[in-house]
Amino acid sequence: MHARNLHKNGYPMAKLCQTYPALSGYLKQAKSGKLSIDFADPKGVKALNAALLAHYYHIKHWDIPQGYLCPPIPGRADYIHGIADLLASENHGEIPTGKTIKGLDIGVGANGIYPIIGSQSYGWTFVGSDIDSAAVKACQTLVTKNTALTGLVTVRHQQEKQCIFKHIIQADDYFAFSLCNPPFHKSANEARKGTALKTENLGRNKHKRTGKAPKRTVNPGLNFGGMSNELWCDGGELAFIQTMIKESVAVKDQIGWFTCLVSKSAHLKPISTSVNYYGATQFKKIEMGQGQKQSRFVAWTFR
């Protein structure tokens, strides 16, 4: 993980329970002897997230509606720290901090995770946008209930589902960066298959941790949740990002760096081709790693 990632040394469960006592009801002893949770249990994962946000990011009231994406926080933090390094590369190596640095989160979701981590780590301000009115309402509730977010996070509803930047960016807006975790799958059916595979993998990992054989489930749910617009769109990840690149031309003077997570390395070449086609002056690929998992985000600018 990134050197500044607060979660690079694992989860201090005892301390987290002191901050967020409800987590204690989900603790189990792993094979290693350390305290952990069952990561196949959605309620346990949600409690862990609430504890991490309370302990590290000053968020005392965090909740999401049932079925919405419950994001793994360490990986989300890596993306924020990677963006901080990107901004530092243009600022004599110093990370710019404070309210004058404004970010746009495309698809903020009900959880508001990127604005939370970015605002509490660097003092940045954020606008979060989403096509889901229920997610917008839930995120606005998070902002209202947590004084740590006062004046740092606002949420806007994207009412035109086919648009990404249009109708969200206002005439007087300027963002140092935009960020996005795009829908991964091409269809609802593909998303269901991905969910089943992930659940199966979680069962195997639980067996390794505890020595107990995994239980087979019928119509398994996803421990991290996710509504349809969070998990899939027509054409999947690559089509979404290419649409974003095309739209970025129209707002190139209002966003310094456009960034987006890319799950599949095979998509990097066509993304680079699209960025060059539309006249960006720089294109960067920033690698990230969480344990055995490798991920990355891309960034482009027209300056």
C-alpha angles and dihedrals in degrees: 000000000000115000091242094047107121090209099054092108096050132253120318093214097184092053092043090054090052089055095039110022094186089073091069091074090065100046120120132176113251124215088261090061093248123124115255141148133246101264089199089065110089093201092051092049091049092050091049091052092049090050093049092048092048094045101043108019106037093244107145098172117044126156138143131202116262113277097022124123115282102196127213100245103209093062092046090052091053090058091052092048090048090055089049089056090048091054091045090056088068095041104062091273094302119123108235110231139182139056095306089072105082127188132193117215111202106207098012091178127198091295100060090206102154096048089047095053095039096048095045095042100044108008092246123155122232143199112202121198131192139168092219111087092199090054091049091052092048092049092048088052090054090053093048094049097048118066089195087072097047111128092001105079133043128173128215128192116231101212095179103072094195092057129080108179102008114097090014102068110067126210095259096042124116121177125192087210146351124218135192142179098204127209107274106203131067097219144008090256092054089049091053091051090050090050092051092049093048092049090051091050091049089053091053092048090050089053090054092049099044106020090235119128113249118251119237113234133200116228092356120212124226114253092216093044124210138188121233095264090050094053109034147014136172107291093011127233098337095050091048094051093046089053088050091051092050092049093046090072091068093054099033092123093053101051124053099198126014110206135179138173115246116201099184118057089205088070094061097083097051089043091053090048091052093047091052092045092057093050106253112168096214136025124186135182115205116195121214130184134196109185108300093346118095122201137160145187131218128221133193136176138188096207 
